[in-house]
Amino acid sequence: MKRGVRWAGLRMRPGAWLTWFALAFFFINLVGVIGSVLLDSAGKRWFDTWLPSGWTASWYTEAWSEFNLGQVLVSTLEITLAVVALSLVLGVPAAYALARRSFPGKKVLTTLFLLPILVPPIAYGIPLATVLYKFHLAGSLTGVVLANLVPAIPFVVFTMTPFIEQIDPKIEHAARMCGAGTLTVLTRILSPLLLPGMLAAGILVLVRTFGMFELTFLTSGPTSQTLVVALFSAVNSAGIRTSQSIDAMAVIYTGTMAVLLVIALRFVNPTQLIARSSD
């Protein structure tokens, strides 16, 4: 009797079975794709067998020298750190103004900040690249940084605004009543309170910039490519290249992104990004 009731209960929930089947199918395909790239990057020969005939790390060495990954990683680091620093310098004051001040056109300005996040980067990337080429900025690190600031600054604004709204304005008023100037309030009162939010925004912008393909591809040059653009160029450029070295490059990119995501999840609390003060 109990077995029949249990079987009837399972038959009454086809949606749950469908959901679990879809999740299992997705993860099996994900593991298969990542696993095949990882095995191919470390295998000597792999044609008609389940596993490669041997193992080697020479493909990583070949990819490092063939694609000049040392210079690519340096350029990627320079671009991402510059975007993070500039977006925080420009985005935090803007977020403070939106969180603390009411002024005409505030909703319009908020909508404008939201557009680069909602609109696909390719939609505004082409006209943006045209402008940068017109002023001879595209093809350099400066042009890539400027292009990536377009979505990065709004991202910082919408990440920092909830953190600022959670800080009671009475703390600032009390400090000013005790004789603290604007600089003192900023450095000794607000900065320690905003540091977790700035750290969260900075890490998220770093991850986003590191993986940004469209804007970087449209504005980068031979010496200003990031790792994701260099990977795309290696796959699609003319010439004969071994698939193992390209897979090794893909593993390096995926591993770097995974490390950044783990760091982001370690320091970023997703609930803080949407929580707002009820005041």
C-alpha positions in Angstrom: 0.0 0.0 0.0 2.8 2.4 0.9 4.7 1.5 -2.3 1.6 2.3 -4.4 1.1 5.7 -2.6 4.8 6.6 -3.1 4.6 5.7 -6.8 1.4 7.7 -7.2 3.1 10.7 -5.5 6.1 10.5 -8.0 3.7 10.3 -10.9 1.9 13.4 -9.8 5.1 15.5 -10.1 6.3 15.3 -13.7 7.6 18.9 -13.5 10.1 17.9 -10.8 11.4 15.0 -12.9 11.7 17.2 -16.0 13.6 19.8 -14.0 16.1 17.2 -12.7 16.5 15.7 -16.1 17.2 19.1 -17.6 19.8 19.9 -14.9 21.5 16.5 -15.3 21.6 16.9 -19.1 23.1 20.4 -18.7 25.8 19.3 -16.3 26.7 16.2 -18.2 27.2 18.3 -21.4 29.2 20.9 -19.4 31.5 18.3 -17.9 31.9 16.7 -21.3 32.9 19.9 -23.0 35.3 21.0 -20.3 36.7 17.5 -19.8 37.4 17.1 -23.5 39.2 20.4 -23.7 41.2 19.6 -20.6 42.2 16.1 -21.8 43.1 17.3 -25.3 45.3 20.0 -23.8 47.3 17.4 -21.9 47.2 14.5 -24.3 49.9 13.5 -26.9 47.6 11.9 -29.4 43.8 11.4 -29.3 42.0 10.1 -32.3 39.7 7.0 -31.9 40.2 6.1 -28.3 38.3 7.1 -25.1 41.5 8.7 -23.6 44.7 10.1 -25.2 47.5 7.7 -25.9 49.8 9.6 -23.6 50.1 12.7 -21.4 52.3 15.8 -21.7 52.5 19.4 -20.6 54.3 20.6 -23.7 51.2 22.0 -25.3 51.0 24.6 -22.5 54.6 25.6 -23.1 54.0 25.8 -26.9 50.8 27.9 -26.3 52.7 30.3 -24.0 55.4 31.0 -26.6 53.3 30.8 -29.8 50.6 33.1 -28.6 52.9 35.3 -26.5 50.7 34.7 -23.4 53.1 36.6 -21.1 52.5 39.9 -22.9 48.8 39.1 -23.2 48.5 38.5 -19.5 50.4 41.7 -18.7 48.1 43.7 -21.0 45.0 42.0 -19.5 46.2 42.8 -16.0 46.9 46.5 -16.9 43.5 46.9 -18.5 41.5 45.3 -15.8 43.2 47.1 -12.9 42.9 50.5 -14.7 39.2 49.9 -15.4 38.7 48.9 -11.7 40.5 51.9 -10.3 38.9 54.5 -12.6 35.4 53.0 -12.3 35.6 53.2 -8.5 37.0 56.7 -8.6 34.2 57.9 -10.9 31.4 55.5 -9.8 31.4 55.8 -6.0 30.8 59.6 -6.0 28.0 59.2 -8.5 26.5 56.4 -6.4 26.7 58.7 -3.3 24.9 61.4 -5.2 22.1 59.1 -6.3 21.7 57.6 -2.9 21.8 60.8 -0.8 20.5 63.6 -3.1 17.2 64.3 -4.8 17.5 66.5 -7.9 15.5 67.1 -11.1 16.2 64.4 -13.7 17.4 61.8 -11.2 15.2 59.1 -12.7 16.4 59.9 -16.2 20.0 59.8 -15.1 19.4 56.5 -13.3 17.9 55.1 -16.5 20.9 56.3 -18.5 23.2 54.5 -16.1 21.2 51.3 -16.5 21.3 51.2 -20.3 25.0 50.0 -20.7 24.1 47.1 -18.4 20.9 46.1 -20.1 21.9 46.8 -23.8 24.2 44.2 -25.4 27.7 45.6 -25.6 27.9 45.0 -29.4 24.9 47.4 -29.9 26.9 50.4 -28.6 30.3 49.0 -29.1 30.5 49.6 -32.8 29.6 53.4 -32.7 31.9 53.7 -29.6 34.8 52.1 -31.5 34.1 54.4 -34.4 34.5 57.4 -32.2 37.7 56.0 -30.6 39.2 55.3 -34.0 38.3 58.9 -35.1 40.3 60.3 -32.2 43.1 57.8 -32.7 42.5 56.1 -29.3 41.4 52.7 -30.5 44.1 50.0 -30.8 45.8 51.1 -27.6 45.5 50.3 -23.9 43.9 53.7 -23.4 41.1 53.0 -25.9 40.4 49.6 -24.5 40.2 51.1 -21.0 37.8 53.9 -22.1 35.6 51.4 -23.9 35.3 49.1 -20.9 34.6 52.0 -18.6 31.2 52.5 -20.3 29.6 49.4 -18.7 31.9 49.4 -15.7 31.0 52.7 -14.2 27.2 52.0 -14.2 28.0 48.6 -12.7 29.8 50.3 -9.8 27.0 52.8 -9.4 24.3 50.1 -9.0 26.5 48.0 -6.8 27.5 50.8 -4.5 24.1 52.5 -4.2 22.6 49.9 -1.8 25.7 50.0 0.4 25.5 53.8 0.7 21.8 53.7 1.4 22.4 51.3 4.3 24.6 53.8 6.0 22.5 56.1 8.3 22.9 59.7 7.3 22.8 60.6 11.0 26.3 59.3 11.3 27.6 61.9 8.9 25.5 64.7 10.5 26.8 63.8 13.9 30.4 63.9 12.7 29.8 67.4 11.1 28.2 68.6 14.3 31.4 67.5 16.2 33.5 69.7 13.9 34.6 67.2 11.2 35.1 68.7 7.8 34.2 67.1 4.5 37.6 65.5 4.0 37.5 64.0 7.5 34.0 62.7 7.0 35.1 61.1 3.8 38.3 59.5 5.0 37.5 58.6 8.5 33.7 58.0 8.6 32.5 57.0 5.1 35.6 55.2 3.7 35.7 52.4 6.4 32.0 51.9 6.0 32.1 51.8 2.2 35.2 49.6 1.9 33.3 46.3 1.8 31.1 47.7 -1.0 34.0 49.1 -2.9 35.8 45.7 -2.6 32.7 43.9 -3.9 32.3 46.3 -6.8 35.9 46.2 -7.7 36.1 42.4 -7.8 32.9 42.2 -9.8 34.2 44.8 -12.3 37.5 42.9 -12.5 35.7 39.7 -13.4 33.4 41.4 -15.9 36.3 43.3 -17.6 38.5 40.2 -17.7 35.7 38.3 -19.6 34.5 41.2 -21.7 35.0 40.3 -25.4 32.9 42.6 -27.6 34.2 46.0 -26.5 37.8 44.8 -26.2 37.7 43.1 -29.5 36.4 46.2 -31.3 38.9 48.6 -29.7 42.1 46.5 -29.1 45.2 46.3 -31.2 48.1 43.8 -31.5 49.6 45.0 -28.1 46.4 45.7 -26.3 44.6 42.4 -26.4 43.2 40.7 -23.4 43.3 36.9 -23.0 39.7 36.3 -24.2 40.4 38.3 -27.4 43.7 36.5 -28.0 42.0 33.2 -27.6 39.4 34.2 -30.2 42.1 35.4 -32.6 44.0 32.2 -32.2 41.0 30.1 -33.1 39.9 32.2 -36.1 43.1 33.7 -37.5 44.8 32.3 -40.7 47.4 29.6 -40.4 47.7 26.1 -39.1 47.7 25.7 -35.4 47.5 22.6 -33.3 44.2 22.2 -31.5 46.0 21.0 -28.4 47.8 24.4 -28.0 44.6 26.3 -28.5 42.9 24.0 -25.9 45.8 24.7 -23.5 45.2 28.4 -24.0 41.5 27.9 -23.3 42.3 26.0 -20.1 44.5 28.9 -18.9 41.7 31.3 -19.6 39.0 29.2 -17.9 41.2 28.5 -14.9 42.0 32.2 -14.5 38.2 33.0 -14.7 37.4 30.3 -12.2 39.9 31.7 -9.7 38.5 35.2 -10.1 34.9 33.9 -9.6 35.9 32.0 -6.5 37.6 35.2 -5.1 34.5 37.2 -6.0 32.1 34.8 -4.2 34.5 34.8 -1.2 34.3 38.5 -0.7 30.9 39.5 -2.3 27.6 38.8 -0.5 25.0 38.8 -3.3 22.2 39.8 -0.9 24.0 43.1 -0.2 23.8 44.0 -3.9 20.0 44.2 -3.8 19.3 45.1 -0.2 18.2 48.6 0.3 17.6 50.7 3.4 13.9 51.1 4.3 14.5 54.7 5.3 
